[in-house]
Amino acid sequence: FAGKSHYALNNFLKAKQYLNQVKESSGKQIFDEAIYTAALADFQLKNFPAALDALYQLNESSPSASVSREAYNFYNSLIDYLTLEQRLNAFNATKFDNVRFDLVESAIGKVDRASANLLFNKYKSSVINPDTSAYRSLSTLLQDSAAYAQSYMPGRYSKAPRGIAYNLGVALPSFEVDAPQYEISQHLYFG
């Protein structure tokens, strides 16, 4: 609970310290919730490989739990959100071949064909037996430049993962108290 409280207060490093102390003997639900919240903290700290690995493990370990559903949804949102550089960093740092494949697969249509080929070739050289139907369909798509061009949308922006609160600042005009415009800025300030 201290870890979740520190997370809510945007003290992400402190939250991770507390959340990493939770043991599996605390109960499956509490342990899974601690892993999930630590993954959210890793996301906020831009430690995307650690977040992806934790979310992937959580989804694999308890596929029916509600935390697992949240982890699955956040995992997919996060994979879709990453830039090419962040994908490459996550690709190189993850411990799981499935996460690597998901990073490659989700890049299709978001990065140019040369970058997609780079990721795909890195995946091909890092996995012992990559021959699956999903792998073959990706290989076929990347070999056909016309087919890839149809799926590539260079102006598309990635959506930030849902459920994350973003603090925004707003600059309001400043007026003297007796100025006629003072009331406008006060109304803006109070919503």
Backbone as ProteinMPNN parsed JSONL, in Angstrom:
{"seq_chain_A": "FAGKSHYALNNFLKAKQYLNQVKESSGKQIFDEAIYTAALADFQLKNFPAALDALYQLNESSPSASVSREAYNFYNSLIDYLTLEQRLNAFNATKFDNVRFDLVESAIGKVDRASANLLFNKYKSSVINPDTSAYRSLSTLLQDSAAYAQSYMPGRYSKAPRGIAYNLGVALPSFEVDAPQYEISQHLYFG", "coords_chain_A": {"N_chain_A": [[0.828, -1.189, 0.0], [2.013, 1.183, 0.674], [3.754, 1.473, -1.457], [1.943, 1.799, -3.608], [0.797, 4.171, -2.794], [2.974, 5.944, -2.904], [3.372, 5.797, -5.65], [1.011, 7.021, -6.571], [1.547, 9.572, -5.729], [3.441, 10.369, -7.472], [6.039, 9.638, -6.845], [8.0, 7.771, -8.11], [10.383, 6.205, -8.01], [10.65, 5.704, -5.254], [8.259, 4.364, -4.901], [8.768, 2.028, -6.375], [10.775, 0.915, -4.772], [9.345, 0.112, -2.488], [7.408, -1.563, -3.678], [8.927, -3.592, -4.819], [9.629, -5.014, -2.608], [7.571, -6.646, -1.936], [6.617, -9.92, -1.433], [6.027, -13.138, -2.948], [4.772, -14.765, -1.176], [3.003, -13.135, 0.09], [0.571, -13.372, -0.974], [-1.184, -14.144, -3.953], [-2.774, -12.212, -5.326], [-2.047, -9.725, -4.163], [0.68, -9.748, -4.696], [0.684, -9.802, -7.537], [-0.565, -7.347, -8.024], [1.37, -5.625, -7.013], [3.471, -6.09, -8.807], [2.28, -5.161, -11.167], [1.826, -2.42, -10.557], [4.464, -1.638, -10.176], [5.351, -1.956, -12.786], [3.902, 0.083, -14.012], [5.154, 2.228, -12.763], [7.721, 1.902, -13.818], [7.132, 2.508, -16.478], [6.495, 5.242, -16.226], [8.996, 6.133, -15.498], [10.293, 5.825, -17.808], [11.509, 3.413, -18.309], [11.111, 1.308, -20.306], [11.707, -1.39, -21.229], [11.784, -2.913, -18.811], [9.196, -2.494, -17.875], [7.659, -3.674, -19.945], [8.568, -6.353, -19.793], [7.7, -7.071, -17.186], [4.919, -6.742, -17.423], [4.38, -8.61, -19.435], [5.174, -11.026, -18.178], [3.374, -11.029, -16.073], [0.948, -11.297, -17.412], [1.314, -13.825, -18.539], [1.564, -15.448, -16.275], [-0.835, -15.41, -14.798], [-3.422, -15.7, -16.434], [-6.197, -15.29, -16.111], [-6.859, -13.483, -14.132], [-8.022, -10.249, -12.952], [-6.089, -8.248, -12.795], [-4.299, -9.224, -14.579], [-5.675, -8.874, -16.981], [-5.709, -6.09, -17.118], [-2.957, -5.717, -17.252], [-2.426, -6.942, -19.7], [-3.832, -5.264, -21.484], [-2.505, -2.83, -21.009], [0.08, -3.536, -21.737], [-0.212, -3.981, -24.523], [-0.994, -1.385, -25.303], [1.288, 0.049, -24.579], [3.29, -1.124, -26.164], [2.382, -0.33, -28.635], [2.737, 2.384, -28.443], [5.468, 3.091, -28.402], [8.379, 4.736, -29.756], [10.585, 4.351, -32.632], [13.27, 4.324, -31.744], [12.913, 3.807, -28.997], [11.735, 1.309, -29.214], [13.863, -0.184, -30.288], [15.687, -0.029, -28.14], [14.188, -1.326, -26.149], [13.893, -3.795, -27.394], [16.529, -4.74, -27.407], [16.964, -4.983, -24.681], [15.033, -6.604, -23.471], [14.014, -9.714, -21.91], [12.574, -11.646, -23.135], [11.637, -13.581, -25.935], [9.104, -13.454, -27.083], [8.243, -10.88, -26.446], [10.068, -9.435, -27.935], [9.229, -10.194, -30.518], [6.632, -9.119, -30.507], [7.278, -6.404, -30.361], [8.429, -6.043, -32.879], [6.312, -6.804, -34.591], [4.316, -4.931, -33.912], [5.45, -2.66, -34.892], [4.998, -2.562, -37.563], [3.755, -0.669, -40.159], [3.978, 1.602, -38.656], [6.587, 2.416, -38.685], [9.129, 3.134, -41.153], [9.793, 0.981, -44.019], [12.476, 0.093, -44.18], [13.37, 0.385, -41.532], [11.601, -1.347, -40.271], [12.427, -3.738, -41.447], [14.995, -3.841, -40.361], [14.441, -4.233, -37.607], [13.078, -6.693, -37.847], [15.078, -8.378, -38.902], [16.891, -8.295, -36.783], [15.362, -9.629, -34.92], [15.111, -12.126, -36.156], [17.773, -13.01, -36.107], [18.178, -13.243, -33.388], [16.639, -15.235, -32.304], [16.225, -18.705, -31.779], [14.502, -20.635, -33.104], [12.593, -19.225, -35.143], [10.403, -19.776, -36.772], [7.221, -19.425, -37.263], [3.702, -19.146, -37.959], [2.916, -16.46, -37.747], [5.39, -15.227, -37.892], [6.152, -15.951, -40.503], [4.176, -14.602, -42.01], [4.801, -11.955, -41.443], [7.357, -11.843, -42.572], [6.738, -12.233, -45.275], [5.195, -9.933, -45.781], [7.124, -7.913, -45.382], [8.874, -8.44, -47.44], [7.536, -7.651, -49.678], [7.399, -4.686, -51.098], [5.332, -3.04, -52.061], [3.043, -3.97, -50.751], [3.778, -3.39, -48.126], [3.942, -0.622, -48.263], [1.261, 0.052, -48.472], [0.347, -0.386, -45.9], [1.779, 1.365, -44.393], [1.775, 4.301, -42.537], [2.998, 7.238, -42.365], [2.378, 9.708, -41.107], [0.966, 9.132, -38.846], [0.265, 9.379, -35.436], [1.29, 7.919, -32.391], [-0.853, 6.757, -29.821], [-0.973, 7.692, -26.442], [-0.69, 5.431, -23.689], [-3.731, 4.326, -22.148], [-5.303, 5.339, -19.065], [-3.3, 6.55, -17.681], [-2.349, 9.3, -15.776], [-1.715, 12.582, -16.684], [0.104, 15.381, -15.819], [-0.607, 18.647, -16.507], [0.437, 21.925, -17.279], [-0.752, 25.262, -17.309], [-0.461, 28.418, -18.712], [-1.671, 31.407, -17.616], [-3.002, 34.639, -18.381], [-1.718, 37.548, -16.765], [-3.03, 40.068, -14.764], [-3.519, 43.265, -13.246], [-5.33, 43.695, -10.156], [-7.304, 45.66, -10.246], [-7.727, 45.985, -12.942], [-9.788, 45.809, -15.922], [-9.66, 43.337, -17.273], [-8.943, 41.484, -15.394], [-10.905, 39.867, -14.247], [-11.424, 37.985, -16.247], [-9.125, 36.296, -16.356], [-9.311, 35.235, -13.804], [-11.698, 33.772, -13.924], [-10.934, 31.859, -15.812], [-8.939, 30.575, -14.323], [-10.382, 29.423, -12.236], [-11.831, 27.619, -13.598]], "CA_chain_A": [[0.0, 0.0, 0.0], [2.934, 2.326, 0.667], [4.232, 1.586, -2.829], [0.871, 2.372, -4.425], [0.642, 5.568, -2.372], [4.082, 6.706, -3.495], [3.105, 5.882, -7.086], [-0.036, 8.037, -6.761], [2.161, 10.881, -5.465], [4.49, 10.537, -8.493], [7.355, 9.264, -6.306], [8.08, 6.47, -8.767], [11.514, 5.41, -7.502], [10.281, 5.274, -3.905], [7.205, 3.359, -5.074], [9.4, 0.769, -6.79], [11.468, 0.337, -3.615], [8.351, -0.581, -1.667], [6.735, -2.62, -4.446], [9.872, -4.697, -5.016], [9.759, -5.759, -1.348], [6.428, -7.553, -1.796], [6.982, -11.31, -1.73], [4.951, -13.981, -3.46], [4.082, -15.342, -0.024], [1.992, -12.175, 0.54], [-0.689, -13.709, -1.644], [-1.075, -13.96, -5.402], [-3.403, -10.964, -5.764], [-1.218, -8.607, -3.709], [1.942, -9.838, -5.442], [0.423, -9.375, -8.914], [-0.84, -5.903, -7.998], [2.661, -4.953, -6.817], [4.2, -6.177, -10.084], [1.608, -4.275, -12.111], [2.097, -1.03, -10.186], [5.887, -1.41, -10.467], [5.448, -1.785, -14.241], [3.431, 1.441, -14.281], [6.229, 3.135, -12.331], [8.775, 1.795, -14.833], [6.668, 3.281, -17.629], [6.651, 6.666, -15.91], [10.44, 6.395, -15.45], [10.766, 5.546, -19.173], [12.216, 2.143, -18.327], [10.137, 0.529, -21.053], [11.955, -2.842, -21.235], [11.376, -3.514, -17.536], [7.729, -2.456, -17.836], [7.152, -4.691, -20.863], [8.849, -7.687, -19.246], [6.824, -7.321, -16.037], [3.552, -6.904, -17.925], [4.332, -9.885, -20.157], [5.212, -12.1, -17.179], [2.12, -10.995, -15.33], [-0.084, -11.858, -18.281], [1.576, -15.256, -18.71], [1.467, -16.19, -15.013], [-2.217, -15.528, -14.325], [-4.208, -15.163, -17.543], [-7.614, -15.049, -15.856], [-7.055, -12.47, -13.1], [-8.347, -8.919, -13.463], [-4.82, -7.537, -12.945], [-3.716, -9.728, -15.814], [-6.36, -8.197, -18.094], [-5.174, -4.722, -17.144], [-1.568, -5.83, -17.716], [-2.484, -7.251, -21.129], [-4.239, -4.045, -22.193], [-1.443, -1.828, -20.908], [1.189, -4.067, -22.54], [-0.5, -3.686, -25.933], [-0.945, 0.072, -25.478], [2.683, 0.485, -24.469], [4.006, -1.579, -27.364], [1.912, 0.506, -29.746], [3.127, 3.769, -28.153], [6.904, 3.326, -28.476], [9.03, 5.216, -30.972], [11.54, 3.377, -33.161], [14.43, 4.256, -30.843], [12.484, 3.13, -27.777], [11.553, -0.095, -29.59], [15.189, -0.809, -30.391], [16.217, -0.173, -26.78], [13.421, -2.382, -25.48], [14.225, -5.038, -28.084], [17.849, -5.175, -26.95], [17.014, -5.188, -23.237], [14.041, -7.549, -22.95], [14.454, -11.088, -21.671], [11.622, -12.577, -23.731], [11.518, -13.591, -27.392], [7.749, -13.032, -27.456], [8.208, -9.416, -26.36], [10.793, -8.982, -29.13], [8.362, -10.356, -31.685], [5.551, -8.134, -30.405], [7.851, -5.103, -30.72], [8.586, -6.026, -34.337], [4.991, -6.868, -35.222], [3.579, -3.686, -33.707], [6.112, -1.581, -35.639], [4.534, -2.596, -38.951], [2.855, 0.432, -40.465], [4.339, 2.789, -37.875], [7.951, 2.797, -39.068], [9.366, 2.871, -42.569], [10.088, -0.418, -44.34], [13.869, -0.215, -43.838], [13.434, 0.218, -40.073], [10.884, -2.586, -39.958], [13.333, -4.824, -41.828], [16.065, -3.872, -39.357], [13.892, -4.913, -36.426], [12.774, -8.077, -38.189], [16.348, -9.109, -39.012], [17.412, -8.446, -35.421], [14.58, -10.696, -34.296], [15.469, -13.387, -36.816], [19.1, -13.442, -35.664], [18.226, -13.423, -31.932], [15.777, -16.341, -31.884], [16.712, -19.991, -32.279], [13.576, -21.202, -34.076], [11.55, -18.208, -35.288], [9.468, -20.131, -37.83], [5.818, -19.584, -36.894], [2.855, -18.557, -39.011], [2.999, -14.998, -37.623], [6.724, -14.866, -38.409], [6.124, -16.084, -41.968], [3.359, -13.543, -42.602], [5.603, -10.722, -41.354], [8.425, -11.961, -43.56], [6.125, -12.03, -46.59], [4.816, -8.523, -45.884], [8.32, -7.083, -45.501], [9.511, -8.686, -48.741], [6.731, -6.999, -50.713], [7.423, -3.248, -50.813], [4.022, -2.448, -52.351], [2.139, -4.339, -49.656], [4.162, -2.632, -46.934], [3.598, 0.784, -48.501], [-0.163, 0.215, -48.205], [0.092, -0.392, -44.459], [2.616, 2.381, -43.737], [1.164, 5.618, -42.369], [4.047, 8.021, -41.715], [1.877, 10.828, -40.316], [0.171, 8.626, -37.724], [0.861, 9.534, -34.115], [0.927, 6.873, -31.437], [-1.645, 7.218, -28.688], [-0.413, 7.371, -25.129], [-1.484, 4.392, -23.013], [-4.884, 4.785, -21.371], [-5.259, 5.143, -17.629], [-2.182, 7.273, -17.088], [-2.656, 10.71, -15.537], [-0.665, 13.49, -17.125], [-0.002, 16.707, -15.229], [-0.416, 19.692, -17.497], [0.476, 23.282, -16.766], [-1.368, 26.244, -18.192], [-0.062, 29.797, -18.424], [-2.797, 32.328, -17.715], [-2.549, 36.031, -18.408], [-1.654, 38.206, -15.47], [-3.54, 41.436, -14.79], [-3.693, 43.919, -11.945], [-6.637, 43.419, -9.579], [-8.283, 46.664, -10.647], [-7.852, 46.022, -14.409], [-11.043, 45.18, -16.359], [-9.415, 41.976, -17.751], [-8.614, 40.624, -14.257], [-11.991, 38.913, -14.048], [-11.303, 36.928, -17.248], [-8.111, 35.323, -15.918], [-9.815, 34.554, -12.605], [-12.674, 32.779, -14.367], [-10.168, 30.776, -16.407], [-8.251, 29.877, -13.242], [-11.351, 28.634, -11.467], [-12.475, 26.649, -14.485]], "C_chain_A": [[0.873, 1.254, 0.0], [3.46, 2.555, -0.745], [3.19, 2.211, -3.737], [0.645, 3.837, -4.061], [1.748, 6.434, -2.958], [3.902, 6.834, -5.01], [2.083, 6.984, -7.361], [0.506, 9.447, -6.542], [3.294, 11.203, -6.436], [5.906, 10.355, -7.946], [7.675, 7.864, -6.829], [9.234, 5.61, -8.268], [11.215, 4.87, -6.114], [9.199, 4.191, -3.978], [7.815, 2.015, -5.439], [10.143, 0.113, -5.631], [10.496, -0.452, -2.751], [7.743, -1.766, -2.42], [7.639, -3.823, -4.674], [10.084, -5.518, -3.748], [8.619, -6.759, -1.147], [6.855, -8.939, -2.266], [5.768, -12.085, -2.224], [4.148, -14.599, -2.324], [3.016, -14.395, 0.544], [0.612, -12.488, -0.027], [-0.59, -13.323, -3.107], [-1.619, -12.609, -5.852], [-2.555, -9.752, -5.373], [0.097, -8.581, -4.477], [1.761, -9.352, -6.881], [0.165, -7.874, -8.988], [0.458, -5.109, -7.815], [3.479, -4.973, -8.105], [3.602, -5.203, -11.096], [1.916, -2.799, -11.811], [3.569, -0.696, -10.42], [6.105, -1.222, -11.963], [4.961, -0.4, -14.653], [4.485, 2.471, -13.883], [7.385, 3.1, -13.329], [8.395, 2.567, -16.096], [6.892, 4.77, -17.388], [8.125, 7.076, -15.874], [11.106, 6.156, -16.806], [11.687, 4.329, -19.244], [11.293, 1.127, -19.004], [10.437, -0.965, -21.097], [11.504, -3.531, -19.95], [9.85, -3.552, -17.428], [7.145, -3.538, -18.724], [7.37, -6.098, -20.321], [7.914, -8.032, -18.091], [5.389, -7.556, -16.492], [3.384, -8.231, -18.657], [4.296, -11.05, -19.168], [3.9, -12.172, -16.417], [0.991, -11.607, -16.145], [0.089, -13.365, -18.454], [1.316, -16.05, -17.432], [0.037, -16.364, -14.526], [-3.164, -14.945, -15.366], [-5.669, -14.856, -17.242], [-7.864, -13.934, -14.842], [-7.332, -11.103, -13.716], [-7.081, -8.083, -13.65], [-4.155, -7.958, -14.243], [-4.368, -9.08, -17.034], [-5.861, -6.769, -18.239], [-3.745, -4.736, -17.678], [-1.533, -6.088, -19.215], [-2.829, -6.002, -21.942], [-3.134, -2.991, -22.17], [-0.223, -2.253, -21.733], [0.98, -3.72, -24.016], [-0.47, -2.187, -26.214], [0.485, 0.579, -25.475], [3.475, 0.083, -25.704], [3.624, -0.726, -28.572], [2.441, 1.939, -29.637], [4.588, 4.079, -28.481], [7.38, 3.86, -29.826], [10.01, 4.147, -31.449], [12.74, 3.23, -32.23], [14.079, 3.525, -29.553], [12.25, 1.641, -28.034], [12.889, -0.822, -29.636], [15.799, -1.022, -29.016], [15.5, -1.295, -26.03], [13.745, -3.744, -26.079], [15.543, -5.604, -27.553], [17.871, -5.546, -25.468], [16.046, -6.245, -22.709], [14.623, -8.953, -22.804], [13.623, -12.104, -22.457], [11.555, -12.438, -25.249], [10.136, -13.113, -27.843], [7.6, -11.517, -27.4], [8.931, -8.835, -27.57], [9.904, -9.071, -30.369], [7.229, -9.332, -31.67], [6.04, -6.732, -30.755], [8.008, -4.968, -32.228], [7.217, -5.94, -35.008], [4.233, -5.55, -35.077], [4.214, -2.502, -34.432], [5.618, -1.491, -37.072], [3.494, -1.492, -39.159], [3.17, 1.71, -39.719], [5.734, 3.303, -38.215], [8.139, 2.487, -40.548], [9.832, 1.435, -42.775], [11.515, -0.808, -43.965], [14.022, -0.444, -42.335], [12.727, -1.057, -39.636], [11.742, -3.792, -40.308], [14.48, -4.965, -40.834], [15.604, -4.612, -38.108], [13.651, -6.396, -36.696], [14.05, -8.917, -38.272], [17.02, -9.287, -37.659], [16.672, -9.572, -34.703], [15.002, -12.048, -34.851], [16.82, -13.907, -36.311], [19.166, -13.703, -34.152], [17.442, -14.635, -31.439], [16.248, -17.637, -32.538], [15.8, -20.555, -33.368], [12.413, -20.232, -34.284], [10.42, -18.589, -36.237], [8.079, -20.433, -37.276], [4.989, -18.959, -38.009], [2.888, -17.035, -38.949], [4.33, -14.488, -38.172], [6.723, -14.906, -39.937], [5.299, -14.98, -42.618], [4.064, -12.192, -42.526], [6.7, -10.716, -42.403], [7.892, -11.679, -44.96], [5.764, -10.563, -46.798], [6.039, -7.634, -46.109], [9.054, -7.286, -46.821], [8.79, -7.96, -49.873], [6.618, -5.505, -50.4], [6.07, -2.585, -51.066], [3.026, -2.746, -51.231], [2.482, -3.559, -48.392], [3.774, -1.169, -47.08], [2.122, 1.045, -48.221], [-0.461, 0.286, -46.707], [0.839, 0.721, -43.725], [1.923, 3.733, -43.725], [2.148, 6.521, -41.634], [3.546, 9.165, -40.843], [1.097, 10.41, -39.082], [0.925, 8.8, -36.413], [0.394, 8.401, -33.216], [0.129, 7.499, -30.301], [-0.947, 6.806, -27.398], [-1.288, 6.312, -24.473], [-2.591, 4.994, -22.154], [-4.643, 4.541, -19.882], [-4.101, 5.842, -16.944], [-2.58, 8.731, -16.937], [-1.453, 11.549, -15.944], [-0.906, 14.853, -16.486], [0.323, 17.741, -16.293], [-0.399, 21.042, -16.802], [-0.129, 24.215, -17.786], [-0.892, 27.619, -17.765], [-1.271, 30.699, -18.655], [-2.268, 33.758, -17.744], [-2.621, 36.652, -17.016], [-2.105, 39.661, -15.612], [-3.583, 41.978, -13.37], [-5.129, 43.698, -11.47], [-7.686, 44.427, -10.054], [-8.445, 46.793, -12.163], [-9.145, 45.332, -14.839], [-10.863, 43.73, -16.827], [-9.143, 40.983, -16.613], [-9.653, 39.514, -14.074], [-11.883, 37.732, -15.031], [-10.309, 35.865, -16.789], [-8.568, 34.574, -14.672], [-10.841, 33.474, -12.976], [-11.981, 31.593, -15.033], [-9.509, 29.919, -15.332], [-9.202, 28.955, -12.492], [-12.179, 27.696, -12.334], [-13.8, 27.106, -15.009]], "O_chain_A": [[0.515, 2.266, -0.602], [3.597, 3.698, -1.181], [3.521, 3.068, -4.556], [0.334, 4.652, -4.93], [1.489, 7.531, -3.451], [4.242, 7.866, -5.589], [2.264, 7.788, -8.275], [-0.016, 10.409, -7.106], [4.018, 12.182, -6.254], [6.865, 10.864, -8.525], [7.625, 6.89, -6.078], [9.073, 4.399, -8.119], [11.494, 3.706, -5.826], [9.22, 3.226, -3.213], [7.435, 0.983, -4.886], [10.143, -1.112, -5.513], [10.802, -1.568, -2.33], [7.585, -2.848, -1.854], [7.16, -4.956, -4.716], [10.659, -6.605, -3.806], [8.702, -7.625, -0.276], [7.388, -9.099, -3.364], [4.626, -11.72, -1.945], [2.972, -14.921, -2.496], [2.215, -14.803, 1.384], [-0.391, -11.921, 0.407], [0.01, -12.307, -3.457], [-0.996, -11.932, -6.669], [-2.369, -8.845, -6.185], [0.573, -7.513, -4.864], [2.579, -8.585, -7.389], [0.627, -7.208, -9.913], [0.618, -4.039, -8.402], [4.11, -3.975, -8.453], [4.332, -4.502, -11.797], [2.23, -2.03, -12.719], [3.886, 0.422, -10.825], [6.947, -0.422, -12.371], [5.539, 0.223, -15.544], [4.684, 3.465, -14.581], [7.964, 4.138, -13.65], [9.247, 3.208, -16.712], [7.419, 5.472, -18.252], [8.466, 8.219, -16.179], [12.325, 6.27, -16.938], [12.536, 4.231, -20.13], [10.768, 0.216, -18.365], [9.502, -1.761, -21.01], [10.91, -4.608, -19.995], [9.283, -4.532, -16.943], [6.231, -4.251, -18.31], [6.472, -6.938, -20.38], [7.395, -9.146, -18.018], [4.719, -8.465, -16.001], [2.36, -8.898, -18.512], [3.476, -11.958, -19.307], [3.383, -13.257, -16.152], [0.17, -12.354, -15.612], [-0.898, -14.098, -18.509], [0.893, -17.204, -17.499], [-0.273, -17.376, -13.896], [-3.654, -13.827, -15.206], [-6.328, -14.212, -18.057], [-9.002, -13.482, -14.713], [-6.934, -10.826, -14.847], [-7.014, -7.282, -14.583], [-3.525, -7.148, -14.922], [-3.686, -8.773, -18.012], [-5.62, -6.296, -19.35], [-3.365, -3.869, -18.465], [-0.705, -5.518, -19.925], [-2.196, -5.719, -22.959], [-2.861, -2.342, -23.179], [0.429, -1.415, -22.355], [1.893, -3.224, -24.676], [0.028, -1.765, -27.258], [0.849, 1.439, -26.277], [4.251, 0.882, -26.229], [4.461, -0.44, -29.428], [2.573, 2.627, -30.65], [4.911, 5.222, -28.807], [6.864, 3.493, -30.881], [10.24, 3.155, -30.756], [13.175, 2.11, -31.962], [14.866, 2.711, -29.068], [12.533, 0.809, -27.172], [13.036, -1.921, -29.1], [16.368, -2.08, -28.749], [16.134, -2.11, -25.36], [13.859, -4.733, -25.355], [15.652, -6.8, -27.285], [18.71, -6.341, -25.044], [16.229, -6.735, -21.594], [15.584, -9.324, -23.478], [13.934, -13.295, -22.447], [11.432, -11.335, -25.782], [10.014, -12.443, -28.869], [6.898, -10.935, -28.227], [8.471, -7.861, -28.164], [9.838, -8.135, -31.166], [6.905, -8.747, -32.703], [5.311, -5.955, -31.372], [7.752, -3.904, -32.791], [6.995, -5.105, -35.885], [3.579, -5.104, -36.019], [3.584, -1.453, -34.573], [5.796, -0.466, -37.73], [2.501, -1.4, -38.439], [2.695, 2.783, -40.091], [6.023, 4.488, -38.05], [7.406, 1.683, -41.124], [10.219, 0.756, -41.824], [11.745, -1.917, -43.483], [14.725, -1.362, -41.914], [13.195, -1.762, -38.742], [11.785, -4.764, -39.554], [14.888, -6.078, -40.503], [16.291, -5.506, -37.615], [13.982, -7.248, -35.871], [14.091, -10.039, -37.767], [17.65, -10.315, -37.41], [17.272, -10.362, -33.975], [15.221, -12.998, -34.099], [16.987, -15.11, -36.111], [20.119, -14.325, -33.683], [17.569, -15.021, -30.277], [16.624, -17.652, -33.71], [16.278, -20.916, -34.443], [11.358, -20.395, -33.67], [9.54, -17.762, -36.48], [7.797, -21.56, -36.869], [5.534, -18.313, -38.903], [2.888, -16.38, -39.991], [4.386, -13.451, -38.832], [7.237, -13.995, -40.585], [5.679, -14.469, -43.672], [3.941, -11.374, -43.439], [6.943, -9.697, -43.049], [8.525, -10.967, -45.739], [6.0, -10.011, -47.873], [6.0, -6.713, -46.926], [9.777, -6.398, -47.272], [9.387, -7.689, -50.915], [5.834, -5.105, -49.539], [5.702, -1.655, -50.349], [2.262, -1.873, -50.819], [1.589, -3.116, -47.67], [3.325, -0.547, -46.117], [1.761, 2.137, -47.781], [-1.416, 0.945, -46.294], [0.556, 0.988, -42.557], [1.53, 4.25, -44.771], [2.136, 6.569, -40.404], [4.245, 9.558, -39.909], [0.613, 11.267, -38.344], [2.087, 8.41, -36.299], [-0.762, 7.98, -33.279], [0.401, 8.622, -29.876], [-0.403, 5.707, -27.29], [-2.502, 6.297, -24.68], [-2.41, 6.033, -21.519], [-3.881, 3.654, -19.497], [-3.946, 5.725, -15.729], [-3.097, 9.332, -17.878], [-0.316, 11.246, -15.581], [-1.997, 15.412, -16.599], [1.393, 17.713, -16.901], [-1.141, 21.266, -15.846], [-0.03, 23.982, -18.99], [-0.921, 27.947, -16.578], [-1.823, 30.744, -19.754], [-1.205, 34.046, -17.192], [-3.484, 36.311, -16.208], [-1.617, 40.39, -16.475], [-3.674, 41.214, -12.409], [-6.038, 43.534, -12.284], [-8.847, 44.062, -10.24], [-9.222, 47.628, -12.625], [-9.566, 44.37, -14.197], [-11.822, 42.959, -16.783], [-9.116, 39.774, -16.844], [-9.309, 38.368, -13.783], [-12.219, 36.602, -14.675], [-10.611, 34.672, -16.825], [-8.243, 33.399, -14.505], [-10.839, 32.387, -12.398], [-12.392, 30.448, -14.843], [-9.517, 28.691, -15.415], [-8.844, 27.825, -12.158], [-13.116, 27.058, -11.855], [-14.447, 26.384, -15.767]]}, "name": "protein", "num_of_chains": 1, "seq": "FAGKSHYALNNFLKAKQYLNQVKESSGKQIFDEAIYTAALADFQLKNFPAALDALYQLNESSPSASVSREAYNFYNSLIDYLTLEQRLNAFNATKFDNVRFDLVESAIGKVDRASANLLFNKYKSSVINPDTSAYRSLSTLLQDSAAYAQSYMPGRYSKAPRGIAYNLGVALPSFEVDAPQYEISQHLYFG"}
